[in-house]
């Protein structure tokens, strides 16, 4: 006879914590009947050490004013949570500190947590163990991050009227989610809220690789910024854009057009791309910013080494041209740095080839882009142009960027958690974990077993 449970079932908690545990930042907040981005809090997912060896943990970094030569330690590597020692320090300060806005009692809280596609079973088991045995959450579920975007109002992105609140926990039938984040870029087909695993494709290029590439270029051409990850990352977010005509833009910035027949015209066009980026001054609190390029000023700075503005403040700057679009070009042409991978448009088509032929037109007509990289100017236009060129002529191609691409996954999870019935169906209780073990929990989350 099957063994009967000896553990009494506890009441289902009314409070739910949704955590999108990203590599660059944690998007976390409590679910509400009407999910809104104001309920989502962004917490840096890292430990940082200053030059004087002071260590900043998680949200404390937001109060830091001097990022010079700051060293970062991130629990998530290549998209996977591999360092629970560091992650636990960040979670403790975020969820257990009474002064935190996200403070909660795990024993009375449901946890909805995201993970990267194709996470290894050993890492999943470690996660389950920490959630239940270290923190003791009442109930818990793991979801592949991109799949939660299906719970957002997808058709509203393509011009349809907004859906009602009562249907917020109903996932879209078909959606192809492109998630370009800090560690990597993934293409995930989602059918009725469930990812189609055999068609998931990954591109090992994300914001971190782009930042490191920009660091190398700037360190060779301008200043040694190898140890200035935060500075370069901020510069990347402010100056980079995706070129829709890479070869032509490269010619426009090549020695101000000296290789072209119409030099004056090309010089004028190059001015639209070439800018000066003023480096931040951590002593005065001045943030880095870009401004139109001034050739005469650049010549003076090259001669003097520094410039004092009318207020007497010394500022250093870099004149940037093709660096602005050559760095994000890696998303579309990884071979530029010798990576033997397909670009993002080709990766989309590879993902579609892993689907049944009947689903491909619906996926092409419902492509949603999320993640921080898609906020770069020109990204959406370039992606749509190249996907249209590769897609069958008879298929409709619709590509939309989420209104808030960084918090979109969290909003999808919050929509799911707002429906107690849908949430309870996806959660595993601590009592069930203690009775059946981590192997059974893994099968429940993978939908290969039922209760």
Secondary structure as a PSIPRED ss2 file (coil, helix, strand):
# PSIPRED VFORMAT (PSIPRED V4.0)

   1 X C   1.000  0.000  0.000
   2 X C   1.000  0.000  0.000
   3 X C   1.000  0.000  0.000
   4 X C   1.000  0.000  0.000
   5 X C   1.000  0.000  0.000
   6 X C   1.000  0.000  0.000
   7 X C   1.000  0.000  0.000
   8 X C   1.000  0.000  0.000
   9 X C   1.000  0.000  0.000
  10 X C   1.000  0.000  0.000
  11 X C   1.000  0.000  0.000
  12 X C   1.000  0.000  0.000
  13 X C   1.000  0.000  0.000
  14 X C   1.000  0.000  0.000
  15 X E   0.000  0.000  1.000
  16 X E   0.000  0.000  1.000
  17 X E   0.000  0.000  1.000
  18 X E   0.000  0.000  1.000
  19 X E   0.000  0.000  1.000
  20 X E   0.000  0.000  1.000
  21 X E   0.000  0.000  1.000
  22 X C   1.000  0.000  0.000
  23 X C   1.000  0.000  0.000
  24 X C   1.000  0.000  0.000
  25 X E   0.000  0.000  1.000
  26 X E   0.000  0.000  1.000
  27 X E   0.000  0.000  1.000
  28 X E   0.000  0.000  1.000
  29 X E   0.000  0.000  1.000
  30 X E   0.000  0.000  1.000
  31 X C   1.000  0.000  0.000
  32 X C   1.000  0.000  0.000
  33 X C   1.000  0.000  0.000
  34 X C   1.000  0.000  0.000
  35 X C   1.000  0.000  0.000
  36 X C   1.000  0.000  0.000
  37 X H   0.000  1.000  0.000
  38 X H   0.000  1.000  0.000
  39 X H   0.000  1.000  0.000
  40 X C   1.000  0.000  0.000
  41 X E   0.000  0.000  1.000
  42 X E   0.000  0.000  1.000
  43 X E   0.000  0.000  1.000
  44 X E   0.000  0.000  1.000
  45 X C   1.000  0.000  0.000
  46 X C   1.000  0.000  0.000
  47 X E   0.000  0.000  1.000
  48 X E   0.000  0.000  1.000
  49 X E   0.000  0.000  1.000
  50 X C   1.000  0.000  0.000
  51 X C   1.000  0.000  0.000
  52 X C   1.000  0.000  0.000
  53 X C   1.000  0.000  0.000
  54 X C   1.000  0.000  0.000
  55 X E   0.000  0.000  1.000
  56 X E   0.000  0.000  1.000
  57 X E   0.000  0.000  1.000
  58 X H   0.000  1.000  0.000
  59 X H   0.000  1.000  0.000
  60 X H   0.000  1.000  0.000
  61 X H   0.000  1.000  0.000
  62 X H   0.000  1.000  0.000
  63 X H   0.000  1.000  0.000
  64 X C   1.000  0.000  0.000
  65 X C   1.000  0.000  0.000
  66 X C   1.000  0.000  0.000
  67 X C   1.000  0.000  0.000
  68 X C   1.000  0.000  0.000
  69 X C   1.000  0.000  0.000
  70 X C   1.000  0.000  0.000
  71 X E   0.000  0.000  1.000
  72 X E   0.000  0.000  1.000
  73 X E   0.000  0.000  1.000
  74 X C   1.000  0.000  0.000
  75 X C   1.000  0.000  0.000
  76 X E   0.000  0.000  1.000
  77 X E   0.000  0.000  1.000
  78 X C   1.000  0.000  0.000
  79 X C   1.000  0.000  0.000
  80 X E   0.000  0.000  1.000
  81 X E   0.000  0.000  1.000
  82 X C   1.000  0.000  0.000
  83 X C   1.000  0.000  0.000
  84 X H   0.000  1.000  0.000
  85 X H   0.000  1.000  0.000
  86 X H   0.000  1.000  0.000
  87 X H   0.000  1.000  0.000
  88 X H   0.000  1.000  0.000
  89 X H   0.000  1.000  0.000
  90 X H   0.000  1.000  0.000
  91 X H   0.000  1.000  0.000
  92 X H   0.000  1.000  0.000
  93 X H   0.000  1.000  0.000
  94 X H   0.000  1.000  0.000
  95 X H   0.000  1.000  0.000
  96 X H   0.000  1.000  0.000
  97 X C   1.000  0.000  0.000
  98 X C   1.000  0.000  0.000
  99 X C   1.000  0.000  0.000
 100 X C   1.000  0.000  0.000
 101 X C   1.000  0.000  0.000
 102 X C   1.000  0.000  0.000
 103 X C   1.000  0.000  0.000
 104 X C   1.000  0.000  0.000
 105 X C   1.000  0.000  0.000
 106 X H   0.000  1.000  0.000
 107 X H   0.000  1.000  0.000
 108 X H   0.000  1.000  0.000
 109 X E   0.000  0.000  1.000
 110 X E   0.000  0.000  1.000
 111 X E   0.000  0.000  1.000
 112 X E   0.000  0.000  1.000
 113 X E   0.000  0.000  1.000
 114 X E   0.000  0.000  1.000
 115 X E   0.000  0.000  1.000
 116 X C   1.000  0.000  0.000
 117 X C   1.000  0.000  0.000
 118 X C   1.000  0.000  0.000
 119 X C   1.000  0.000  0.000
 120 X C   1.000  0.000  0.000
 121 X H   0.000  1.000  0.000
 122 X H   0.000  1.000  0.000
 123 X H   0.000  1.000  0.000
 124 X H   0.000  1.000  0.000
 125 X H   0.000  1.000  0.000
 126 X H   0.000  1.000  0.000
 127 X H   0.000  1.000  0.000
 128 X H   0.000  1.000  0.000
 129 X H   0.000  1.000  0.000
 130 X H   0.000  1.000  0.000
 131 X H   0.000  1.000  0.000
 132 X H   0.000  1.000  0.000
 133 X H   0.000  1.000  0.000
 134 X H   0.000  1.000  0.000
 135 X H   0.000  1.000  0.000
 136 X C   1.000  0.000  0.000
 137 X C   1.000  0.000  0.000
 138 X C   1.000  0.000  0.000
 139 X E   0.000  0.000  1.000
 140 X E   0.000  0.000  1.000
 141 X E   0.000  0.000  1.000
 142 X E   0.000  0.000  1.000
 143 X E   0.000  0.000  1.000
 144 X E   0.000  0.000  1.000
 145 X H   0.000  1.000  0.000
 146 X H   0.000  1.000  0.000
 147 X H   0.000  1.000  0.000
 148 X H   0.000  1.000  0.000
 149 X H   0.000  1.000  0.000
 150 X H   0.000  1.000  0.000
 151 X H   0.000  1.000  0.000
 152 X C   1.000  0.000  0.000
 153 X C   1.000  0.000  0.000
 154 X H   0.000  1.000  0.000
 155 X H   0.000  1.000  0.000
 156 X H   0.000  1.000  0.000
 157 X H   0.000  1.000  0.000
 158 X C   1.000  0.000  0.000
 159 X C   1.000  0.000  0.000
 160 X C   1.000  0.000  0.000
 161 X C   1.000  0.000  0.000
 162 X C   1.000  0.000  0.000
 163 X C   1.000  0.000  0.000
 164 X C   1.000  0.000  0.000
 165 X H   0.000  1.000  0.000
 166 X H   0.000  1.000  0.000
 167 X H   0.000  1.000  0.000
 168 X C   1.000  0.000  0.000
 169 X C   1.000  0.000  0.000
 170 X C   1.000  0.000  0.000
 171 X C   1.000  0.000  0.000
 172 X C   1.000  0.000  0.000
 173 X C   1.000  0.000  0.000
 174 X E   0.000  0.000  1.000
 175 X E   0.000  0.000  1.000
 176 X E   0.000  0.000  1.000
 177 X E   0.000  0.000  1.000
 178 X E   0.000  0.000  1.000
 179 X E   0.000  0.000  1.000
 180 X E   0.000  0.000  1.000
 181 X C   1.000  0.000  0.000
 182 X C   1.000  0.000  0.000
 183 X C   1.000  0.000  0.000
 184 X C   1.000  0.000  0.000
 185 X E   0.000  0.000  1.000
 186 X E   0.000  0.000  1.000
 187 X E   0.000  0.000  1.000
 188 X E   0.000  0.000  1.000
 189 X E   0.000  0.000  1.000
 190 X E   0.000  0.000  1.000
 191 X E   0.000  0.000  1.000
 192 X C   1.000  0.000  0.000
 193 X C   1.000  0.000  0.000
 194 X E   0.000  0.000  1.000
 195 X E   0.000  0.000  1.000
 196 X C   1.000  0.000  0.000
 197 X H   0.000  1.000  0.000
 198 X H   0.000  1.000  0.000
 199 X H   0.000  1.000  0.000
 200 X C   1.000  0.000  0.000
 201 X E   0.000  0.000  1.000
 202 X E   0.000  0.000  1.000
 203 X E   0.000  0.000  1.000
 204 X C   1.000  0.000  0.000
 205 X C   1.000  0.000  0.000
 206 X C   1.000  0.000  0.000
 207 X H   0.000  1.000  0.000
 208 X H   0.000  1.000  0.000
 209 X H   0.000  1.000  0.000
 210 X H   0.000  1.000  0.000
 211 X H   0.000  1.000  0.000
 212 X H   0.000  1.000  0.000
 213 X H   0.000  1.000  0.000
 214 X H   0.000  1.000  0.000
 215 X H   0.000  1.000  0.000
 216 X H   0.000  1.000  0.000
 217 X H   0.000  1.000  0.000
 218 X H   0.000  1.000  0.000
 219 X H   0.000  1.000  0.000
 220 X H   0.000  1.000  0.000
 221 X H   0.000  1.000  0.000
 222 X C   1.000  0.000  0.000
 223 X C   1.000  0.000  0.000
 224 X C   1.000  0.000  0.000
 225 X C   1.000  0.000  0.000
 226 X C   1.000  0.000  0.000
 227 X C   1.000  0.000  0.000
 228 X C   1.000  0.000  0.000
 229 X H   0.000  1.000  0.000
 230 X H   0.000  1.000  0.000
 231 X H   0.000  1.000  0.000
 232 X H   0.000  1.000  0.000
 233 X H   0.000  1.000  0.000
 234 X H   0.000  1.000  0.000
 235 X H   0.000  1.000  0.000
 236 X H   0.000  1.000  0.000
 237 X H   0.000  1.000  0.000
 238 X H   0.000  1.000  0.000
 239 X H   0.000  1.000  0.000
 240 X C   1.000  0.000  0.000
 241 X E   0.000  0.000  1.000
 242 X C   1.000  0.000  0.000
 243 X C   1.000  0.000  0.000
 244 X C   1.000  0.000  0.000
 245 X C   1.000  0.000  0.000
 246 X H   0.000  1.000  0.000
 247 X H   0.000  1.000  0.000
 248 X H   0.000  1.000  0.000
 249 X H   0.000  1.000  0.000
 250 X H   0.000  1.000  0.000
 251 X H   0.000  1.000  0.000
 252 X H   0.000  1.000  0.000
 253 X C   1.000  0.000  0.000
 254 X H   0.000  1.000  0.000
 255 X H   0.000  1.000  0.000
 256 X H   0.000  1.000  0.000
 257 X H   0.000  1.000  0.000
 258 X C   1.000  0.000  0.000
 259 X C   1.000  0.000  0.000
 260 X C   1.000  0.000  0.000
 261 X C   1.000  0.000  0.000
 262 X C   1.000  0.000  0.000
 263 X H   0.000  1.000  0.000
 264 X H   0.000  1.000  0.000
 265 X H   0.000  1.000  0.000
 266 X H   0.000  1.000  0.000
 267 X H   0.000  1.000  0.000
 268 X H   0.000  1.000  0.000
 269 X H   0.000  1.000  0.000
 270 X H   0.000  1.000  0.000
 271 X C   1.000  0.000  0.000
 272 X C   1.000  0.000  0.000
 273 X C   1.000  0.000  0.000
 274 X C   1.000  0.000  0.000
 275 X E   0.000  0.000  1.000
 276 X E   0.000  0.000  1.000
 277 X E   0.000  0.000  1.000
 278 X E   0.000  0.000  1.000
 279 X C   1.000  0.000  0.000
 280 X C   1.000  0.000  0.000
 281 X E   0.000  0.000  1.000
 282 X C   1.000  0.000  0.000
 283 X C   1.000  0.000  0.000
 284 X C   1.000  0.000  0.000
 285 X C   1.000  0.000  0.000
 286 X E   0.000  0.000  1.000
 287 X C   1.000  0.000  0.000
 288 X C   1.000  0.000  0.000
 289 X E   0.000  0.000  1.000
 290 X E   0.000  0.000  1.000
 291 X E   0.000  0.000  1.000
 292 X E   0.000  0.000  1.000
 293 X C   1.000  0.000  0.000
 294 X C   1.000  0.000  0.000
 295 X H   0.000  1.000  0.000
 296 X H   0.000  1.000  0.000
 297 X H   0.000  1.000  0.000
 298 X H   0.000  1.000  0.000
 299 X H   0.000  1.000  0.000
 300 X H   0.000  1.000  0.000
 301 X H   0.000  1.000  0.000
 302 X H   0.000  1.000  0.000
 303 X H   0.000  1.000  0.000
 304 X H   0.000  1.000  0.000
 305 X C   1.000  0.000  0.000
 306 X C   1.000  0.000  0.000
 307 X E   0.000  0.000  1.000
 308 X E   0.000  0.000  1.000
 309 X C   1.000  0.000  0.000
 310 X C   1.000  0.000  0.000
 311 X C   1.000  0.000  0.000
 312 X C   1.000  0.000  0.000
 313 X C   1.000  0.000  0.000
 314 X E   0.000  0.000  1.000
 315 X E   0.000  0.000  1.000
 316 X C   1.000  0.000  0.000
 317 X E   0.000  0.000  1.000
 318 X E   0.000  0.000  1.000
 319 X E   0.000  0.000  1.000
 320 X E   0.000  0.000  1.000
 321 X C   1.000  0.000  0.000
 322 X C   1.000  0.000  0.000
 323 X H   0.000  1.000  0.000
 324 X H   0.000  1.000  0.000
 325 X H   0.000  1.000  0.000
 326 X H   0.000  1.000  0.000
 327 X C   1.000  0.000  0.000
 328 X H   0.000  1.000  0.000
 329 X H   0.000  1.000  0.000
 330 X H   0.000  1.000  0.000
 331 X H   0.000  1.000  0.000
 332 X C   1.000  0.000  0.000
 333 X C   1.000  0.000  0.000
 334 X H   0.000  1.000  0.000
 335 X H   0.000  1.000  0.000
 336 X H   0.000  1.000  0.000
 337 X H   0.000  1.000  0.000
 338 X C   1.000  0.000  0.000
 339 X C   1.000  0.000  0.000
 340 X C   1.000  0.000  0.000
 341 X C   1.000  0.000  0.000
 342 X C   1.000  0.000  0.000
 343 X C   1.000  0.000  0.000
 344 X H   0.000  1.000  0.000
 345 X H   0.000  1.000  0.000
 346 X H   0.000  1.000  0.000
 347 X H   0.000  1.000  0.000
 348 X H   0.000  1.000  0.000
 349 X H   0.000  1.000  0.000
 350 X H   0.000  1.000  0.000
 351 X H   0.000  1.000  0.000
 352 X H   0.000  1.000  0.000
 353 X H   0.000  1.000  0.000
 354 X C   1.000  0.000  0.000
 355 X C   1.000  0.000  0.000
 356 X C   1.000  0.000  0.000
 357 X H   0.000  1.000  0.000
 358 X H   0.000  1.000  0.000
 359 X H   0.000  1.000  0.000
 360 X H   0.000  1.000  0.000
 361 X H   0.000  1.000  0.000
 362 X H   0.000  1.000  0.000
 363 X H   0.000  1.000  0.000
 364 X H   0.000  1.000  0.000
 365 X C   1.000  0.000  0.000
 366 X C   1.000  0.000  0.000
 367 X E   0.000  0.000  1.000
 368 X E   0.000  0.000  1.000
 369 X E   0.000  0.000  1.000
 370 X E   0.000  0.000  1.000
 371 X C   1.000  0.000  0.000
 372 X H   0.000  1.000  0.000
 373 X H   0.000  1.000  0.000
 374 X H   0.000  1.000  0.000
 375 X H   0.000  1.000  0.000
 376 X C   1.000  0.000  0.000
 377 X E   0.000  0.000  1.000
 378 X C   1.000  0.000  0.000
 379 X H   0.000  1.000  0.000
 380 X H   0.000  1.000  0.000
 381 X H   0.000  1.000  0.000
 382 X H   0.000  1.000  0.000
 383 X H   0.000  1.000  0.000
 384 X H   0.000  1.000  0.000
 385 X H   0.000  1.000  0.000
 386 X H   0.000  1.000  0.000
 387 X H   0.000  1.000  0.000
 388 X H   0.000  1.000  0.000
 389 X H   0.000  1.000  0.000
 390 X H   0.000  1.000  0.000
 391 X C   1.000  0.000  0.000
 392 X C   1.000  0.000  0.000
 393 X C   1.000  0.000  0.000
 394 X C   1.000  0.000  0.000
 395 X C   1.000  0.000  0.000
 396 X C   1.000  0.000  0.000
 397 X C   1.000  0.000  0.000
 398 X C   1.000  0.000  0.000
 399 X E   0.000  0.000  1.000
 400 X E   0.000  0.000  1.000
 401 X E   0.000  0.000  1.000
 402 X C   1.000  0.000  0.000
 403 X C   1.000  0.000  0.000
 404 X C   1.000  0.000  0.000
 405 X C   1.000  0.000  0.000
 406 X C   1.000  0.000  0.000
 407 X C   1.000  0.000  0.000
 408 X H   0.000  1.000  0.000
 409 X H   0.000  1.000  0.000
 410 X H   0.000  1.000  0.000
 411 X H   0.000  1.000  0.000
 412 X H   0.000  1.000  0.000
 413 X H   0.000  1.000  0.000
 414 X H   0.000  1.000  0.000
 415 X H   0.000  1.000  0.000
 416 X H   0.000  1.000  0.000
 417 X H   0.000  1.000  0.000
 418 X C   1.000  0.000  0.000
 419 X C   1.000  0.000  0.000
 420 X H   0.000  1.000  0.000
 421 X H   0.000  1.000  0.000
 422 X H   0.000  1.000  0.000
 423 X H   0.000  1.000  0.000
 424 X H   0.000  1.000  0.000
 425 X H   0.000  1.000  0.000
 426 X H   0.000  1.000  0.000
 427 X C   1.000  0.000  0.000
 428 X E   0.000  0.000  1.000
 429 X E   0.000  0.000  1.000
 430 X H   0.000  1.000  0.000
 431 X H   0.000  1.000  0.000
 432 X H   0.000  1.000  0.000
 433 X H   0.000  1.000  0.000
 434 X H   0.000  1.000  0.000
 435 X H   0.000  1.000  0.000
 436 X H   0.000  1.000  0.000
 437 X C   1.000  0.000  0.000
 438 X H   0.000  1.000  0.000
 439 X H   0.000  1.000  0.000
 440 X H   0.000  1.000  0.000
 441 X H   0.000  1.000  0.000
 442 X H   0.000  1.000  0.000
 443 X H   0.000  1.000  0.000
 444 X H   0.000  1.000  0.000
 445 X H   0.000  1.000  0.000
 446 X C   1.000  0.000  0.000
 447 X C   1.000  0.000  0.000
 448 X C   1.000  0.000  0.000
 449 X C   1.000  0.000  0.000
 450 X C   1.000  0.000  0.000
 451 X C   1.000  0.000  0.000
